[in-house]
Amino acid sequence: MVNHVEEPTPAVTKAVVPAAGLGTRFLPATKATPKEMLPVVDKPAIQYVVEEAVGAGLDDVLLITGRSKRSIEDHFDRAYELEEALAAKEDWGKLDQVRKSSELSTMHYVRQTDPRGLGHAVLCAARHVGHEPFAVLLGDDLIEPGDPLLARMIEVRQRFGGSVVALMEVPPAEVSLYGCAAVEATSEDDVALITDLVEKPAREVAPSRWAVIGRYVCDPSVFDVLRDTPPGRGGEIQLTDALKELAGKGEVRGVLFRGRRYDTGNKQEYLRTMVEFAAKREDLAAEFIPWLRTFLRQLPET
Ligand code: UTP
């Protein structure tokens, strides 16, 4: 009799952060600057995302960059002249902040020369990732700092294998903005089995109100599927389409996220994010909140 020994699932150690989109919703700001570099208070959005990956124990971060990649690479690199100037002024606080972004993690870069969609951006990570499971964090999507969403998704992957997406319940009018999942309950309150995925469905045909938000833990088998995935909605190679195929085999689960998520690639959400983050900052709130209250009182009713 052969003893069946289960292969341990390899640990998730790599994060892939796609940041090569055109960011057309934010033009003209994004003409020469990636939208992921737009600041939320005083840090670019993508730094919060990299900090989240590092916080979840991922110590190898691959950024998928595009046309205007330099500002991203510079941001996560040492800035010797600036550091010397701050040291000469004995401005240790700012020096710490400047150094922090270059010491966060081992950063790697790969270029997506043609922005052919999120699925294509993820496929650009195949050589770096190899045969391990990996996390994908969209560079313009922020999760409340300190929320354990990604750690939970990694735990679900370790337990069940396959791929895991983050799902958030959205109002019916908004399902057409997201990838949308057909789900079945599991024995875990916050985990669903995904039976189908549809990219940006019309409200009438959406399988549920569970929208896929910008966090994924993918099995490396997604690369083989992506290689054969034709351009879908918007002429782009969609990650959702590849995950749909894996969902058809029962290999995709969703973690139901009930926390706060901020889409900084959209102007309305960007403005709200900036106000919320500023209002929560100890160094800014005491002055900012009273000003905001007065400002709102002065606004004419609409
Ligand atoms: P979005 O669809 O929000 O990005 O992609 P976009 O196309 O840049 O935005 P708009 O609609 O024109 O304003 C989600 C994430 O996937 C990345 C984006 O940078 C963003 O982080 N992405 C998208 C790529 O890296 N490559 C692509 O080809 C497309």
Residues whose N, C-alpha, C, O or C-beta is under 5 A from the ligand:
A	BS01	UTP	P18 A19 A20 G21 L22 G23 T24 R25 F26 I64 D114 P115 R116 G117 L118 A121 L138 G139 D140 G265
